[in-house]
Amino acid sequence: MIRYLSVLLYAVSAVALGSSGNLSKINGSIEVEPGQQVGDVETVNGSISIGSDARVRGVETVNGSVRLEARAEAESVETVNGAVAIGENAVVTGEVSTVNGKMTLLHGARVDGRVENVNGAFRLEGAAVRGGLGTVNGDLFIGAGSVVDGGVLIEKPSGWHWSKTDRPRVTIESGATVNGALRFDREVDLWLGAGAVVGAIEGVQPLRHALP
């Protein structure tokens, strides 16, 4: 589901800004200043922050969180162990993924590709995702004013430690829209607002609840 990073196999001990405008580091966080325009931003052990109105290409880390501030733009965002936060009116033109980490998209944020993780909650607050949502163990909250094209997929976990009682919670508020199927490969608790617009429900039928 998630492709693991294969970045920064060369030895760099401090942030380097090359002729291509790329920022790279092995140990430590990277902060792109507001309004700055750079190329790829990569680290291994550290978080990455993209300031408001900044423009970057790919954003990648292994152990660390990623945050795009208001109106920032990136081509893709990827981490393995860390949360991802997309700020108000920020845009990612490609995919956003993490293995272990929460996903948060604030009002006006837009991701044109797919958004996915394995472990960690999703929270969309009036945001738009064009390429669908996918998770294995994460709870999903799709708030009012949010639009998800491409549907939702919750995959079945593998491994002896999985318990069927650990059902993800999927909440879709009134005023939210999911264009595409809700595909559940495991049991989930589905909480739907009366005014939510969703596609067909496929796979394992969820335990349905009505939002007040």
Long-range contacts (C-beta under 8 A, 24 or more apart in sequence): 1-116, 1-118, 1-134, 1-136, 1-155, 2-80, 2-97, 2-98, 2-99, 2-116, 2-117, 2-118, 3-97, 4-80, 4-99, 5-60, 5-61, 5-62, 5-78, 5-79, 5-80, 7-42, 7-44, 7-60, 7-62, 8-42, 8-43, 8-44, 29-64, 32-56, 34-69, 47-82, 50-74, 52-87, 65-101, 68-92, 68-109, 76-113, 83-120, 86-111, 86-127, 95-131, 102-138, 103-138, 105-129, 105-146, 107-145, 114-150, 124-148, 124-176, 132-180, 135-168, 137-166, 137-168, 138-168, 139-168, 139-169, 139-170, 139-171, 140-168, 140-169, 140-170, 140-171, 140-172, 141-171, 141-173, 142-171, 142-172, 142-173, 142-176, 142-178, 143-173, 143-176, 144-173, 144-174, 144-175, 144-176, 144-193, 145-175, 145-176, 146-173, 146-176, 146-177, 147-176, 147-177, 147-179, 148-176, 148-177, 148-178, 148-179, 148-180, 149-179, 149-180, 150-179, 150-180, 151-178, 151-179, 151-180, 151-181, 151-182, 151-183, 151-199, 152-178, 152-180, 152-181, 152-182, 152-183, 153-183, 153-185, 154-183, 154-184, 154-185, 154-186, 154-188, 155-185, 155-186, 156-185, 156-186, 157-186, 167-207, 170-206, 171-211, 172-196, 172-198, 173-211, 174-211, 182-206
